[in-house]
Amino acid sequence: MFFSLRYAFLISILALSCLETERLAAAELPQDEVDALNLITKKLGASGWNFNADSCGEYLPRVRPTDPERNISCNCRTENNTCHIVSLKFKRFSLAGELPPELIQLHYLESIDLSYNYLNGSIPSEWASLQLKSISLLANRLSGNIPSYLGNFTSLTYLDLELNQFSGMIPHELGKLVNLKFLILSSNKLDGNLPMELSKLGSLTDFRINDNNFNGSIPDFVKNWKQLKRLEMVASGLEGPIPSSISALETLTDLRIADITSTDQSFPDLSNITGLTRLLLRGCNISGEIPLYIWEMSKLRILDLSFNKFRGKLPNAITTETLVFIFLSGNLLTGNIPMFRKGMTVDLSYNNFSEQSIGQPACQQKTDVTLNLFRSSSMGNDLGGACMDDLKCDKCMILCDPASVQSFPFCTMNSVGGQQTYLYMLAQVHECLHVFTISKF
């Protein structure tokens, strides 16, 4: 009895699904949206594109991630078997036109993605009349100031203007976009201070302003972004110090701040941000010791603290299961080389570690760990690093980067085991900057 009821229920569900599929298949785009779509793509610079009433759900499949992508998504759950376009995606088509004001003729549009084209001009003010939730204009040639009327796009949750030619200050009107979750402005020519009005963006989960020309300090109001998961300020132009209030961003998983001018500062308190998977604080003029809790972060995968002023010793062993990449180059670290978990990639170059015998366990892990120890010991003329054996032999050679061959006349090519390698005589090794392996023969 139970089986019969369940079977009948499944049959009814399948029947309803078939009816719905037939209904959607019969649904078509209204002619005014077809006409608008053809006009829009022409203004974008497309040629030979012709759409019709059956264009809903059109998808151009990609073989490789870098292939062009065309996708038209519709909502067909309306009366009278009519569909309406809700999403357009035209990526990597080298479109060289302008952003068309005629987009407003697609009254139901919620998302537009025109990434990786050659579009110029700016964002039309007419778009504000739409209920757009997502605008992605990554990697185009848009220029001028970021329009202040973007503050009228109040339904936006995603705005990506990265890799364009926008200049001037971020308009304070963007503070009106209280629903915004993603604000990505990297790789433009933006300057000035970050406007205080951005502190109102309490829904932000992703904020990126890398590679710009901003002025002033990293603002304290970042503490208001309590839902933030990703924060990137790499070569943004902003100055330090990193505000202590950053410790309030407990939901962060990706924190990248680099290349800031600052007086000496201590390591920011990140002990409560336990979900970090990537931590980059490079070139931030941070001094003191690396906090021990960093090595206990259970989700951390990438750690880059290069080019600071860290002192002190590292733990005897760094074996965090998730940690794969560690970059500590250009600091003042001392003590012995730690033992690292198999499979890690570690850069300890340009530090002050104690010289150790090449026979010690820490110096034997190079076969299991990609370990850069170039100039890693306290000896100023130490090229091999803290694990370099004494160099009393008459014939010692060092492997050089093949790119060094043209720059350094003493780099010579040799064939070893059928493979070409580049060898540099020890007498001239001080001129070779790219060191991978020390060998005696």
VENLINRA-V517141 format. One record per backbone hydrogen bond with DSSP energy under -1.0 kcal/mol. NH is the residue of the N-H (numbers start at 1). CO is the residue of the C=O. Records with the same first field share a line. If there is no record, write none. Layout:
BEGIN
NH=CO  CO
END
This chain:
BEGIN
5=1
6=2
7=3
8=4
9=5
10=6
11=7
12=8
13=9
14=10
15=11
16=12
17=13
18=14
19=15
20=16
21=17
22=18
23=19
24=20
25=21
26=22
28=81
29=53
34=30
35=31
36=32
37=33
38=34
39=35
40=36
41=37
42=38
43=39
44=40
46=41
55=52
57=72
58=55
60=70
67=64
69=91
71=89
72=58
73=87
75=84
78=76
83=28
84=75
86=73
87=73
88=111
89=71
90=113
91=69
92=115
97=44
98=43
103=100
104=101
105=102
106=103
107=105
109=106
110=86
111=86
112=134
113=88
114=136
116=138
117=139
118=95
120=97
127=124
128=125
129=126
130=127
133=110
134=110
135=158
136=112
137=160
139=162
141=119
143=121
150=147
151=148
152=149
153=150
154=152
156=153
157=133
158=133
159=182
160=135
161=184
163=186
165=142
167=144
174=171
175=172
176=173
177=174
178=176
180=177
181=157
182=157
183=206
184=159
185=208
187=210
189=166
191=168
198=195
199=196
200=197
201=198
202=200
204=201
205=181
206=181
207=230
208=183
209=232
211=234
212=235
213=190
214=236
215=192
218=239
222=219
223=220
224=221
225=222
226=224
228=225
229=205
230=205
231=254
232=207
233=256
235=258
239=216
240=261
246=243
247=244
248=245
249=246
250=248
252=249
253=229
254=229
255=278
256=231
257=280
258=233
259=282
260=283
265=285
273=270
274=272
277=253
278=253
279=302
280=255
281=304
283=306
287=265
294=291
295=292
296=293
297=294
301=277
302=277
303=325
304=279
305=327
307=329
309=286
311=288
318=339
324=301
325=301
326=345
327=303
328=347
330=349
331=350
332=310
334=312
339=316
341=318
343=368
344=341
345=324
346=370
347=326
348=372
350=374
351=375
352=333
353=376
354=335
356=386
360=357
363=360
364=361
368=365
369=365
370=344
371=369
372=346
376=373
378=353
382=379
388=385
397=439
398=424
399=437
400=422
404=401
405=402
408=404
411=408
412=423
414=421
416=419
419=416
421=414
423=412
424=398
426=396
428=425
429=426
431=428
432=429
439=397
441=395
END
